[in-house]
Structures are given as C-alpha cells and as structure tokens.
Amino acid sequence: MFFLLIYPINLVLIKIYLIINYLIKNFAGSWIFYTTFPKIPLINPEFRNIAQFAPPLGFFIGTIQSYIFIFLIANSWPIFSSVLICLASGYLITGGLHLDGLMDTFDGIFAGKKKRLKAMKDSKVGSFGVQSLVFITLIQIACILKIQNQIAIVLPICLFWGRFSNLFFIEKFKYISYKKKSISHKKFWKGFKKESLISIIFLVIFITYRVFLSSSNAILIKFLFLILIGIFLSYSIPKILGNEIGGFNGDACGASVVLVETTMLFMHSILL
C-alpha cells in the first residue's frame, strides 16, 4: 500500500530530474556554441535545444561588456578607447559568430536570388559584407558614447533582444543550409511557447526589477515602451530576413542578432 502511495511521487521526481538534467546539458551546449568560454566542468553538453538559452546568455555577455567599460572609465581611460574595448570584448566572447553571419547574409542578399546561397557560402567576404560591418560598428560606437552612463542597464537587454529574435526566426521559417555539418535548431524544436519560456521568465524578472527601481512615471513609461519596441523588432527583423532569404540558417540568425541589438541600442540612445 505504501509503495502504491509513493509510486506517483517517484515518477514526478524522476520526470523533474530528467527535465532539469536535460536543461543543464543544453545550457552547457549553449555556453560552448555561443561563446568562447571554456567548457563547464562535469557536464556533458547537449546541442538539441540550445537556442532557448541564448537570450539570457546574451544578457550575461552584455553585463560583462558593460562592466569592462565601467572599469576602464573608473581607471581614467579615454571614453572612446573604453567604447572600442567594450565592443572588442564582445567580439572576443562570441568569437565574432554573429558578425560573420551579418556579413555573409548581406553578401547573399545583394548577390540576388539565384546566387544568394552561393554568396553566403563563399568564405571570402564581399564588399556589401564589409560595408555592413563598418556601418553597424559605427552605429554601435555612437550609441554607446551616448548611453555611457546607463550602459549597464541598456547593453545587456539589447543583447537579450538580439538573441530573442532567433526564437521567432526558428519558429516561423524553415531551415536552409549549405554546410555539410551544422546544428539544425529546427530538428529538435519544441515550439515557440516551450522554447521561449526561460527567456520570458527572465524578462518578467528583469521588468519587475526595473519597475520597482523606476524613480518617475516618465522613466517607467519610456522603459515599458522600449520593451514593446524590443518585442516588435525581435519579430519583424527576422521576418524580413526570412522572407528575403527564403528561410533561416546560422548566418541569417547571426545577422538578426546584430541588427536587432544595434537597432535597440539606437532606440535607447534616442529615448533615454
């Protein structure tokens, strides 16, 4: 009788354990795939549902970049030098993963429909790819110069939105690849609701924290308006790219990340 009573409880505990174990392993996979950080000790990484951890991981990367900037300013570094090192640290942490995707995607878009995938596959960077990198970098520099006093608040959430856009991208479009070996996020995709749950919980916590810290109604309104803009851009930019390319792949996802986070940086620099 006692066994019959505890049997359902054991099943629940086992199921919870399996879910947590699965999430931990996929977080370890996300850690490896999206950053150049060393492997997390004692955890065997999985690469099945790693995209769900990308937005919070982006927030974490943005926080590191912000405090590098703050540390340099506090130690009397020139503002422009601090901005450059702040951006360079982000490139170092991600291995330039998203910037590479940005350049390949722009080369593909401007190559025309027939040559699009061929241009994206080409290891040589074309003129449009270089122009996109220069253009985006200059905008980011200008924005950080503008928001310098609030960088620890602004940069992390901008990087969050950039990576959140990929969840919409994967949900809405089919996967297209020109590489023999690549991680297909679509293959193990469980649907937007499940894959975005961790990011939404993270976002709710962040919003709650900021609401309690708001010193005036005007600041709170601006903050909430920027949240709405983040949702809009995270949906619309991958939609534009997906329609243009005819689907999504690693390069297009990288382009979406950079475009969304840069646009969000620009919006913050205007409104704050």
C-alpha positions as CSV (number, residue, x, y, z in Angstrom):
1,M,0.0,0.0,0.0
2,F,2.8,2.4,0.9
3,F,4.6,1.6,-2.4
4,L,1.4,2.5,-4.3
5,L,1.2,5.8,-2.5
6,I,4.8,6.9,-3.2
7,Y,5.0,5.5,-6.7
8,P,3.3,8.5,-8.4
9,I,5.5,10.8,-6.4
10,N,8.6,9.0,-7.5
11,L,7.5,9.2,-11.1
12,V,7.1,13.0,-10.7
13,L,10.5,13.4,-9.1
14,I,12.2,11.3,-11.8
15,K,10.5,13.4,-14.5
16,I,11.6,16.6,-12.8
17,Y,15.2,15.3,-12.6
18,L,15.2,14.3,-16.2
19,I,13.9,17.8,-17.3
20,I,16.5,19.6,-15.1
21,N,19.3,17.3,-16.3
22,Y,18.2,17.9,-20.0
23,L,18.1,21.7,-19.4
24,I,21.5,21.8,-17.7
25,K,23.1,19.8,-20.5
26,N,21.6,22.1,-23.2
27,F,22.7,25.1,-21.3
28,A,26.2,23.7,-21.3
29,G,25.9,23.2,-25.1
30,S,24.6,26.8,-25.5
31,W,27.6,28.0,-23.4
32,I,30.0,26.3,-25.8
33,F,28.2,27.1,-29.0
34,Y,27.5,30.8,-28.5
35,T,30.7,31.8,-26.6
36,T,34.4,31.2,-26.5
37,F,34.2,30.4,-22.7
38,P,35.7,27.1,-21.6
39,K,33.5,24.0,-21.2
40,I,31.5,23.9,-18.0
41,P,33.2,21.2,-15.8
42,L,31.4,17.9,-15.0
43,I,28.6,18.5,-17.5
44,N,28.3,16.7,-20.8
45,P,26.8,19.2,-23.2
46,E,23.8,18.6,-25.5
47,F,23.2,20.7,-28.6
48,R,19.5,19.9,-29.2
49,N,17.6,22.9,-27.7
50,I,20.4,25.4,-27.1
51,A,18.6,28.5,-28.7
52,Q,16.3,28.8,-25.7
53,F,19.3,29.8,-23.5
54,A,20.8,32.3,-26.0
55,P,18.8,35.4,-24.8
56,P,19.8,35.1,-21.1
57,L,23.3,34.3,-22.2
58,G,23.3,37.5,-24.3
59,F,22.2,39.5,-21.2
60,F,25.1,37.9,-19.3
61,I,27.6,38.8,-22.1
62,G,26.2,42.4,-22.2
63,T,26.7,42.7,-18.5
64,I,30.4,41.6,-18.8
65,Q,30.9,44.2,-21.6
66,S,29.3,46.9,-19.6
67,Y,31.4,46.3,-16.5
68,I,34.6,46.2,-18.7
69,F,33.5,49.7,-19.9
70,I,32.8,50.9,-16.4
71,F,36.1,49.6,-15.1
72,L,38.1,51.3,-17.8
73,I,36.3,54.7,-17.3
74,A,36.8,54.4,-13.5
75,N,40.5,53.9,-14.2
76,S,40.8,57.1,-16.3
77,W,40.7,55.5,-19.7
78,P,39.5,57.8,-22.5
79,I,35.9,57.4,-23.3
80,F,36.5,56.4,-27.0
81,S,39.1,53.8,-26.1
82,S,36.7,52.4,-23.5
83,V,34.0,52.0,-26.1
84,L,36.2,50.2,-28.5
85,I,37.5,47.8,-25.9
86,C,33.9,47.2,-24.7
87,L,32.9,46.2,-28.3
88,A,36.1,44.2,-28.9
89,S,35.4,42.2,-25.7
90,G,32.0,41.2,-27.1
91,Y,33.6,40.1,-30.3
92,L,36.1,38.1,-28.3
93,I,33.5,36.4,-26.1
94,T,31.3,35.4,-29.0
95,G,34.2,34.6,-31.4
96,G,32.6,37.1,-33.9
97,L,30.0,34.4,-34.6
98,H,27.1,36.9,-35.2
99,L,29.2,39.4,-37.2
100,D,30.3,36.7,-39.5
101,G,26.7,35.8,-40.1
102,L,25.8,39.5,-40.7
103,M,28.5,39.9,-43.4
104,D,27.6,36.6,-45.1
105,T,23.9,37.5,-45.1
106,F,24.4,40.9,-46.6
107,D,26.6,39.4,-49.3
108,G,23.9,36.9,-50.0
109,I,21.1,39.4,-50.1
110,F,22.8,41.7,-52.6
111,A,24.0,38.8,-54.8
112,G,20.5,38.2,-55.9
113,K,18.1,35.2,-55.5
114,K,20.0,32.8,-57.8
115,K,23.4,33.4,-56.3
116,R,22.3,34.1,-52.7
117,L,23.3,30.8,-51.0
118,K,26.4,30.6,-53.1
119,A,27.5,34.0,-51.9
120,M,26.7,33.2,-48.3
121,K,28.7,30.0,-48.6
122,D,31.7,31.8,-50.0
123,S,34.4,32.1,-47.3
124,K,35.6,35.4,-48.9
125,V,33.8,38.5,-47.6
126,G,32.3,40.7,-50.3
127,S,32.0,44.5,-50.4
128,F,28.4,44.5,-49.0
129,G,29.5,42.3,-46.1
130,V,32.4,44.7,-45.3
131,Q,30.1,47.7,-45.6
132,S,27.5,46.2,-43.2
133,L,30.2,45.5,-40.6
134,V,31.6,49.1,-40.8
135,F,28.1,50.6,-40.7
136,I,26.9,48.6,-37.8
137,T,30.1,49.1,-35.8
138,L,30.0,52.9,-36.2
139,I,26.3,53.0,-35.1
140,Q,27.2,50.9,-32.0
141,I,30.1,53.1,-31.1
142,A,27.9,56.2,-31.5
143,C,25.2,54.7,-29.3
144,I,27.5,53.6,-26.5
145,L,29.0,57.0,-26.5
146,K,25.5,58.4,-26.0
147,I,24.3,55.9,-23.3
148,Q,27.7,55.6,-21.5
149,N,26.2,56.5,-18.0
150,Q,23.5,53.8,-18.4
151,I,25.4,51.2,-20.3
152,A,25.0,48.5,-17.5
153,I,21.2,48.9,-17.9
154,V,21.0,49.2,-21.6
155,L,23.6,47.0,-23.3
156,P,22.6,43.7,-21.6
157,I,18.9,44.0,-22.5
158,C,19.8,44.9,-26.1
159,L,21.9,41.8,-26.4
160,F,19.0,39.8,-24.9
161,W,16.6,41.1,-27.6
162,G,19.0,40.4,-30.4
163,R,19.1,36.7,-29.4
164,F,15.4,36.5,-28.6
165,S,14.8,37.4,-32.3
166,N,16.2,34.0,-33.2
167,L,13.4,32.2,-31.4
168,F,10.9,33.9,-33.7
169,F,13.1,33.1,-36.6
170,I,13.3,29.4,-35.9
171,E,9.6,29.2,-35.2
172,K,8.4,30.9,-38.3
173,F,10.8,29.7,-41.1
174,K,12.2,26.5,-42.5
175,Y,15.8,25.7,-42.1
176,I,18.1,26.0,-45.1
177,S,21.7,25.0,-45.0
178,Y,24.6,25.0,-47.4
179,K,27.0,23.3,-45.0
180,K,27.7,19.6,-44.6
181,K,27.8,19.8,-40.8
182,S,25.6,22.3,-39.0
183,I,23.4,22.4,-35.9
184,S,19.8,22.4,-37.1
185,H,17.8,24.2,-34.4
186,K,14.6,23.2,-36.2
187,K,15.2,19.5,-35.9
188,F,14.6,19.4,-32.1
189,W,12.4,22.5,-31.9
190,K,9.6,22.1,-29.4
191,G,7.6,25.2,-30.4
192,F,7.9,28.8,-29.6
193,K,6.0,28.6,-26.3
194,K,8.3,26.0,-24.8
195,E,11.5,27.3,-26.3
196,S,10.8,30.9,-25.1
197,L,9.7,30.0,-21.6
198,I,13.1,30.5,-20.0
199,S,13.6,33.8,-21.7
200,I,10.1,35.1,-20.9
201,I,10.6,34.2,-17.2
202,F,14.0,36.0,-17.3
203,L,12.3,39.0,-19.0
204,V,9.5,39.2,-16.4
205,I,12.0,39.2,-13.6
206,F,14.0,42.0,-15.3
207,I,10.9,44.1,-15.9
208,T,9.7,43.7,-12.3
209,Y,13.1,44.7,-11.1
210,R,13.2,47.8,-13.3
211,V,9.6,48.8,-12.4
212,F,10.5,48.8,-8.7
213,L,13.6,50.9,-9.3
214,S,11.9,53.5,-11.5
215,S,12.2,56.9,-9.9
216,S,9.4,58.5,-12.0
217,N,6.4,57.7,-14.2
218,A,8.1,59.2,-17.2
219,I,11.1,56.9,-16.9
220,L,8.8,53.9,-16.4
221,I,6.7,54.8,-19.5
222,K,9.9,55.0,-21.6
223,F,11.1,51.7,-20.3
224,L,7.9,49.9,-21.0
225,F,7.7,51.5,-24.4
226,L,11.2,50.2,-25.2
227,I,10.1,46.7,-24.1
228,L,7.3,46.9,-26.7
229,I,9.8,48.1,-29.3
230,G,12.1,45.1,-28.4
231,I,9.3,42.7,-29.0
232,F,8.3,44.3,-32.3
233,L,11.9,44.4,-33.6
234,S,12.6,40.8,-32.4
235,Y,9.7,39.7,-34.5
236,S,9.9,42.0,-37.6
237,I,13.6,41.9,-38.4
238,P,13.8,38.1,-38.6
239,K,10.6,38.1,-40.6
240,I,12.1,40.5,-43.1
241,L,15.3,38.5,-43.4
242,G,13.5,35.2,-43.6
243,N,11.2,36.4,-46.4
244,E,14.2,37.8,-48.3
245,I,16.3,34.6,-47.9
246,G,13.5,32.1,-48.1
247,G,14.2,30.6,-44.6
248,F,16.8,30.7,-41.9
249,N,20.3,29.4,-41.2
250,G,23.2,30.2,-38.9
251,D,24.3,33.2,-40.9
252,A,20.8,34.7,-41.1
253,C,20.3,34.1,-37.3
254,G,23.6,35.9,-36.7
255,A,22.5,38.8,-38.9
256,S,19.2,39.0,-37.0
257,V,21.0,39.2,-33.6
258,V,23.3,42.0,-34.7
259,L,20.6,44.1,-36.4
260,V,18.1,43.8,-33.6
261,E,20.6,44.6,-30.8
262,T,22.0,47.5,-32.8
263,T,18.6,48.9,-33.5
264,M,17.7,48.6,-29.8
265,L,20.9,50.4,-28.8
266,F,19.9,53.2,-31.2
267,M,16.4,53.4,-29.8
268,H,17.7,53.5,-26.2
269,S,20.2,56.2,-27.1
270,I,17.3,58.3,-28.5
271,L,14.7,57.8,-25.8
272,L,16.9,57.7,-22.7
